[in-house]
């Protein structure tokens, strides 16, 4: 089943939105998904609530991980131009994906702070390295370049990059488009000029992080799906007892459901996506077949309201601030 957003949440239409969701299950898989809208060919775009992450993997490890993910039943993979592993991901798709291309969701990113010519060039790289004719979602990775160079860190720069993404969407080379690391005022910059609305904003979000920059209500207001990256807090610094994989809190709750601590951490986000408007899913990464399988197995149990509240009130491990510092 999938969560259907109203027309305004679509990457394709600019109309008033209504907060409303419907669940859908594709014939291809039992993984729930969110409906992002229709692509330029008026075909619906569904983003699975659990996908395979590839951050920090080189081509070799990405290939192994993605092939194992497909074997475990994953139907979505997340990568990025800057990861430097799209050749490995593309080879895994070629060698290991055994179903029709339209049943696979491929999400990738281009760096932030690019001008229109650079946007076209970077996405051409994406297509070449992945060996694909289109991706299912393309996002700008950051509201500036990662060095926050003044000439690449402004509302004008974000607007130029967004309009270049729109051209890619309208060409059919990306079925939906979005942003990452955007705080509310960065979103406003894009919406000032957008004729195609962002459908996704991918932001660090996990137990303990809170909503650092008040992005969730802004996304809901604008009909943009808020999507978690680092759902197990990969980049975080924390004490072992606060781990989202085997820390005290998640292990205790997991024991009540006969699941692992990492499954509890992922379910906490997925359960929000199943019950709350404009929350999307998770992209945990692993190169361990058992972990890949357990990370996907987050639909066989449900956290109680009390457990959800305890997890939501946790303050560790904390998120990394900084997105709001981008001018």
C-alpha positions as CSV (number, residue, x, y, z in Angstrom):
1,X,0.0,0.0,0.0
2,X,1.1,3.6,-0.6
3,X,0.4,7.0,0.8
4,X,-1.2,9.2,-1.8
5,X,-0.4,12.9,-1.5
6,X,-2.8,15.6,-2.9
7,X,-2.2,17.1,-6.2
8,X,-0.1,20.0,-4.9
9,X,2.4,17.5,-3.4
10,X,2.9,16.2,-6.9
11,X,6.0,17.3,-8.6
12,X,3.9,18.1,-11.6
13,X,0.9,20.2,-10.6
14,X,0.6,23.6,-8.9
15,X,-2.8,23.6,-7.3
16,X,-4.2,24.1,-3.8
17,X,-3.5,21.0,-1.7
18,X,-5.5,19.1,0.8
19,X,-3.9,17.1,3.6
20,X,-5.1,13.6,2.8
21,X,-3.5,10.2,2.4
22,X,-4.4,6.9,0.9
23,X,-2.5,3.6,1.2
24,X,-1.6,1.6,-1.9
25,X,0.3,-1.7,-2.5
26,X,2.0,-2.3,-5.8
27,X,1.8,-5.7,-7.4
28,X,5.6,-5.7,-7.6
29,X,6.2,-5.7,-3.8
30,X,4.6,-5.6,-0.4
31,X,6.7,-2.6,0.6
32,X,4.4,0.4,1.3
33,X,5.1,3.5,-0.7
34,X,4.2,7.2,-0.8
35,X,2.6,8.7,-3.9
36,X,4.7,11.7,-5.1
37,X,2.4,12.6,-8.0
38,X,2.6,11.9,-11.7
39,X,5.6,12.1,-14.0
40,X,5.7,14.1,-17.2
41,X,4.0,11.2,-18.9
42,X,1.2,11.2,-16.4
43,X,2.2,8.0,-14.8
44,X,2.1,7.8,-11.0
45,X,5.4,7.9,-9.0
46,X,5.5,5.8,-5.9
47,X,8.4,6.1,-3.4
48,X,8.9,2.9,-1.3
49,X,9.1,3.5,2.5
50,X,12.3,1.5,2.8
51,X,15.2,1.7,0.4
52,X,18.8,0.7,0.3
53,X,21.3,3.4,1.1
54,X,24.8,3.5,-0.4
55,X,26.5,6.6,1.3
56,X,30.2,6.0,2.0
57,X,30.4,2.9,-0.2
58,X,32.8,2.7,-3.1
59,X,31.8,1.1,-6.4
60,X,32.7,-2.4,-5.2
61,X,30.9,-2.3,-1.9
62,X,27.9,-0.5,-3.5
63,X,27.7,-3.3,-6.1
64,X,27.7,-6.0,-3.4
65,X,25.3,-4.2,-1.1
66,X,22.7,-3.3,-3.8
67,X,22.8,-6.8,-5.3
68,X,22.2,-8.3,-1.8
69,X,19.4,-5.7,-1.2
70,X,17.6,-6.8,-4.4
71,X,18.0,-10.4,-3.3
72,X,16.4,-9.4,0.1
73,X,13.4,-7.8,-1.7
74,X,14.3,-4.1,-1.8
75,X,12.7,-2.1,-4.6
76,X,14.5,1.2,-4.1
77,X,18.1,2.4,-4.0
78,X,19.5,5.7,-3.0
79,X,22.8,7.1,-4.4
80,X,24.3,10.4,-5.4
81,X,26.8,12.0,-7.8
82,X,29.1,12.9,-5.0
83,X,29.2,9.4,-3.5
84,X,31.3,8.3,-6.4
85,X,29.6,4.9,-6.5
86,X,27.1,5.2,-9.3
87,X,29.0,2.9,-11.6
88,X,28.8,0.2,-9.0
89,X,25.1,0.9,-8.4
90,X,24.4,0.9,-12.1
91,X,26.2,-2.4,-12.6
92,X,24.2,-3.9,-9.7
93,X,21.0,-2.8,-11.4
94,X,22.2,-4.4,-14.7
95,X,23.3,-7.7,-13.2
96,X,21.0,-8.2,-10.2
97,X,17.7,-6.5,-10.8
98,X,15.5,-9.3,-12.3
99,X,12.2,-7.5,-12.6
100,X,10.9,-4.8,-15.0
101,X,12.7,-1.4,-14.7
102,X,9.5,0.3,-13.8
103,X,9.2,-1.7,-10.6
104,X,12.6,-0.3,-9.3
105,X,12.8,3.2,-7.8
106,X,16.2,4.8,-8.3
107,X,16.9,8.0,-6.3
108,X,20.1,10.1,-6.9
109,X,21.4,13.6,-6.3
110,X,23.4,16.3,-7.9
111,X,25.6,18.7,-5.8
112,X,24.1,22.0,-4.6
113,X,25.2,25.4,-5.8
114,X,25.3,24.5,-9.5
115,X,24.4,26.7,-12.4
116,X,22.1,25.4,-15.2
117,X,24.9,24.1,-17.4
118,X,26.5,22.3,-14.5
119,X,23.2,20.7,-13.5
120,X,22.7,19.3,-17.0
121,X,26.3,18.0,-17.0
122,X,26.1,16.3,-13.6
123,X,22.9,14.6,-14.4
124,X,24.4,13.4,-17.7
125,X,27.1,11.8,-15.5
126,X,24.4,10.2,-13.3
127,X,22.7,8.6,-16.4
128,X,26.0,7.4,-17.9
129,X,27.3,5.9,-14.6
130,X,24.0,4.3,-13.7
131,X,23.4,3.1,-17.2
132,X,19.8,4.3,-17.1
133,X,17.6,6.4,-19.4
134,X,15.8,8.0,-16.4
135,X,15.8,8.1,-12.6
136,X,12.7,8.0,-10.5
137,X,13.8,10.9,-8.3
138,X,16.5,13.5,-8.6
139,X,17.3,16.0,-5.9
140,X,19.8,18.8,-5.3
141,X,22.0,17.5,-2.5
142,X,22.4,20.7,-0.4
143,X,21.2,24.3,-0.5
144,X,24.7,25.4,-1.6
145,X,27.9,23.7,-2.5
146,X,29.3,21.8,0.4
147,X,32.0,24.5,0.9
148,X,29.3,27.1,1.1
149,X,31.1,29.3,-1.4
150,X,29.4,32.8,-1.4
151,X,28.7,32.7,-5.2
152,X,27.0,29.3,-4.8
153,X,25.1,30.0,-1.6
154,X,22.2,32.3,-2.2
155,X,18.5,32.3,-3.0
156,X,19.4,33.2,-6.6
157,X,21.7,30.2,-6.9
158,X,19.1,27.8,-5.5
159,X,16.5,29.2,-7.9
160,X,18.7,28.7,-10.9
161,X,19.5,25.2,-9.9
162,X,15.9,24.4,-9.2
163,X,14.7,25.6,-12.6
164,X,17.4,23.5,-14.2
165,X,16.1,20.5,-12.3
166,X,12.6,21.3,-13.7
167,X,14.0,21.1,-17.3
168,X,15.3,17.6,-16.5
169,X,11.9,16.6,-15.1
170,X,10.1,17.9,-18.1
171,X,12.5,16.0,-20.4
172,X,11.6,12.8,-18.7
173,X,15.1,12.1,-17.4
174,X,13.8,12.3,-13.8
175,X,10.3,11.3,-12.9
176,X,10.2,13.5,-9.8
177,X,12.5,16.1,-8.3
178,X,13.3,17.3,-4.8
179,X,15.8,18.8,-2.4
180,X,17.9,17.7,0.5
181,X,19.1,19.5,3.7
182,X,16.7,22.4,3.0
183,X,15.3,24.4,5.9
184,X,12.1,26.4,5.5
185,X,13.6,29.6,4.0
186,X,15.5,27.5,1.5
187,X,12.2,25.9,0.5
188,X,10.7,29.3,0.1
189,X,13.5,30.4,-2.2
190,X,12.6,27.5,-4.6
191,X,8.8,28.0,-4.3
192,X,9.2,31.6,-5.4
193,X,10.1,30.4,-8.9
194,X,8.9,26.8,-9.1
195,X,6.5,25.7,-11.8
196,X,7.2,22.1,-10.7
197,X,7.0,21.7,-6.9
198,X,9.6,19.7,-4.9
199,X,8.1,16.4,-3.9
200,X,10.7,15.3,-1.4
201,X,13.0,17.0,1.1
202,X,15.6,14.6,2.5
203,X,16.9,15.6,5.9
204,X,18.8,13.9,8.8
205,X,16.1,12.4,11.0
206,X,16.2,9.7,13.6
207,X,15.4,8.9,17.2
208,X,17.0,11.6,19.3
209,X,17.4,14.2,16.5
210,X,14.1,16.0,16.9
211,X,13.1,18.3,14.0
212,X,16.2,20.6,14.3
213,X,15.1,23.3,11.9
214,X,11.3,22.9,12.1
215,X,11.3,21.4,8.6
216,X,8.5,18.9,9.2
217,X,5.7,21.4,9.6
218,X,7.0,23.4,6.7
219,X,7.0,20.4,4.4
220,X,3.5,19.4,5.5
221,X,2.3,23.0,4.9
222,X,3.7,22.9,1.4
223,X,2.8,19.4,0.5
224,X,6.4,18.1,0.3
225,X,7.4,14.7,1.7
226,X,9.9,14.9,4.5
227,X,12.3,11.9,4.1
228,X,14.8,10.7,6.6
229,X,18.5,10.1,5.9
230,X,20.8,8.5,8.5
231,X,17.8,6.8,10.2
232,X,20.3,4.8,12.3
233,X,22.5,7.9,13.0
234,X,25.5,6.7,11.0
235,X,27.4,10.0,11.2
236,X,26.5,10.6,14.9
237,X,28.8,10.7,17.9
238,X,27.2,8.9,20.9
239,X,27.8,6.7,23.8
240,X,27.1,3.0,23.2
241,X,24.0,3.0,25.4
242,X,22.4,5.6,23.1
243,X,23.1,3.6,19.9
244,X,20.1,3.2,17.6
245,X,21.2,-0.2,16.6
246,X,21.8,-1.9,20.0
247,X,21.5,0.8,22.6
248,X,19.5,0.4,25.8
249,X,16.3,2.1,24.8
250,X,15.8,0.5,21.4
251,X,16.9,-2.9,22.6
252,X,14.4,-2.8,25.5
253,X,11.5,-1.9,23.2
254,X,12.7,-4.4,20.6
255,X,12.6,-7.2,23.1
256,X,8.9,-6.6,23.7
257,X,8.3,-7.3,19.9
258,X,11.0,-9.9,19.4
259,X,12.9,-7.6,17.0
260,X,16.3,-5.8,17.0
261,X,17.1,-2.4,18.2
262,X,17.7,-1.2,14.6
263,X,14.3,-2.5,13.5
264,X,12.7,-0.4,16.3
265,X,14.6,2.7,15.1
266,X,13.5,2.2,11.6
267,X,9.9,1.3,12.5
268,X,9.7,4.6,14.5
269,X,10.0,6.6,11.3
270,X,8.1,4.2,9.1
271,X,5.2,4.2,11.5
272,X,5.1,8.0,11.3
273,X,5.0,7.7,7.5
274,X,2.1,5.2,7.7
275,X,0.0,7.5,9.9
276,X,1.2,11.1,9.4
277,X,0.8,13.3,6.3
278,X,3.9,14.1,4.3
279,X,6.4,11.8,6.1
280,X,8.3,9.5,3.8
281,X,10.5,6.5,4.6
282,X,14.0,5.5,5.4
283,X,17.2,4.5,3.5
284,X,19.3,2.4,5.9
285,X,22.5,0.9,4.4
286,X,24.2,-2.4,5.1
287,X,26.5,-4.8,3.3
288,X,25.4,-7.7,5.5
289,X,22.6,-9.9,4.1
290,X,21.1,-10.5,7.5
291,X,21.0,-6.8,8.4
292,X,19.5,-5.9,5.0
293,X,16.7,-8.4,5.5
294,X,16.0,-7.3,9.1
295,X,16.1,-3.6,8.0
296,X,13.3,-4.4,5.5
297,X,11.3,-6.3,8.1
298,X,9.7,-3.3,9.8
299,X,6.1,-4.0,8.7
300,X,5.4,-7.1,10.7
301,X,5.1,-5.3,14.1
302,X,3.7,-2.1,15.4
303,X,5.0,0.2,18.2
304,X,2.5,1.1,20.9
305,X,1.5,4.8,21.3
306,X,3.5,4.8,24.6
307,X,6.6,3.4,22.8
308,X,6.3,5.9,20.0
309,X,6.1,8.7,22.6
310,X,9.2,7.5,24.5
311,X,11.2,7.3,21.3
312,X,10.0,10.7,20.1
313,X,11.0,12.3,23.4
314,X,14.5,10.9,23.3
315,X,17.3,13.5,22.9
316,X,20.2,11.3,22.1
317,X,21.8,10.7,19.7
318,X,21.5,14.3,18.6
319,X,21.4,15.4,15.0
320,X,24.2,17.5,13.4
321,X,23.1,21.2,13.1
322,X,24.3,23.4,10.3
323,X,21.7,23.4,7.4
324,X,20.2,26.6,8.7
325,X,23.6,28.3,8.6
326,X,23.6,28.2,4.8
327,X,22.8,31.8,3.6
